Amino acid sequence: MERKLLELWVIEAYRSGSIGGGKARELLGFSTRLELDAFFKAREVYLHYDIADIEQDQQTIRLSSLGQDQGRFVVPEDFDRPLPEEILAAFEGNEA
């Protein structure tokens, strides 16, 4: 009964914006965001994501464009060359 009341309180507090996902996860004892997302989805509680959030994400993407790092990373010429057999075998768990 106490757990059910806690869940109901967390759901309403999250829906109203009184608490965020991190606090909801902490209160419910979930260790990952995926657990919280599954909990909310099962109860038809959806993430807060409005036009302002979309605009902020777009701004973040513009500011963190990979193009800003152009010339900072070098891909070796042999990047596409197949791996040596012993490395492939070790990777696939077929070590001798």
VMD Tcl script that draws the C-alpha trace (Angstrom):
set ca {
  {0.00 0.00 0.00}
  {2.80 2.46 0.88}
  {4.57 1.72 -2.41}
  {1.38 2.33 -4.38}
  {0.88 5.70 -2.65}
  {4.49 6.64 -3.36}
  {4.07 5.72 -7.05}
  {0.88 7.77 -7.32}
  {2.52 10.75 -5.66}
  {5.59 10.53 -7.93}
  {3.40 10.27 -11.03}
  {1.39 13.36 -10.08}
  {4.47 15.33 -9.02}
  {6.19 14.47 -12.30}
  {3.12 15.33 -14.38}
  {2.77 18.68 -12.64}
  {6.46 19.45 -13.08}
  {7.14 19.53 -9.33}
  {9.87 16.94 -9.74}
  {12.02 15.88 -12.65}
  {13.00 12.46 -13.90}
  {16.10 12.22 -11.73}
  {14.15 12.81 -8.53}
  {11.38 10.44 -9.65}
  {13.98 7.74 -10.31}
  {15.57 8.31 -6.90}
  {12.25 8.18 -5.03}
  {11.14 5.01 -6.81}
  {14.50 3.32 -6.32}
  {15.26 2.81 -10.02}
  {18.90 2.62 -11.00}
  {18.47 3.55 -14.67}
  {16.46 5.98 -16.75}
  {15.17 3.02 -18.77}
  {13.50 1.58 -15.67}
  {11.79 4.90 -15.02}
  {10.73 5.23 -18.65}
  {9.20 1.73 -18.57}
  {7.40 2.55 -15.30}
  {5.96 5.77 -16.75}
  {5.04 4.15 -20.08}
  {3.11 1.36 -18.34}
  {1.10 4.06 -16.57}
  {0.71 6.27 -19.66}
  {2.83 9.05 -18.17}
  {4.70 10.85 -20.91}
  {7.89 12.84 -20.85}
  {7.73 16.62 -20.65}
  {8.89 17.69 -24.11}
  {7.46 20.84 -25.60}
  {8.37 23.35 -28.30}
  {10.88 25.07 -26.00}
  {12.63 21.72 -25.45}
  {12.78 21.10 -29.20}
  {14.25 24.56 -29.81}
  {16.83 24.00 -27.07}
  {17.80 20.66 -28.59}
  {18.16 22.25 -32.03}
  {20.40 24.96 -30.57}
  {22.52 22.34 -28.79}
  {22.90 20.37 -32.03}
  {23.98 23.50 -33.91}
  {26.55 24.38 -31.25}
  {27.97 20.88 -30.96}
  {28.21 20.12 -34.65}
  {30.89 17.63 -35.62}
  {31.97 20.16 -38.22}
  {33.55 22.21 -35.44}
  {36.04 19.38 -34.91}
  {37.04 19.17 -38.55}
  {40.77 18.57 -38.81}
  {41.12 17.50 -35.17}
  {40.68 13.82 -35.91}
  {42.71 11.80 -38.36}
  {41.53 8.52 -39.85}
  {44.50 6.31 -40.74}
  {44.82 5.29 -44.38}
  {44.59 1.60 -43.44}
  {41.32 2.10 -41.51}
  {39.34 -0.08 -43.94}
  {41.94 -2.85 -44.09}
  {40.71 -6.18 -42.65}
  {41.90 -7.00 -39.14}
  {44.65 -9.62 -38.74}
  {43.29 -13.14 -38.21}
  {44.51 -13.40 -34.60}
  {42.68 -10.20 -33.64}
  {39.52 -11.33 -35.41}
  {39.68 -14.71 -33.67}
  {40.12 -13.05 -30.25}
  {37.27 -10.66 -30.94}
  {34.97 -13.52 -31.94}
  {35.98 -15.56 -28.89}
  {37.88 -18.13 -30.92}
  {41.26 -17.68 -29.27}
  {43.58 -20.65 -29.52}
}
mol new
graphics top color blue
foreach p $ca { graphics top sphere $p radius 0.5 }
foreach p [lrange $ca 0 end-1] q [lrange $ca 1 end] { graphics top cylinder $p $q radius 0.2 }
display resetview
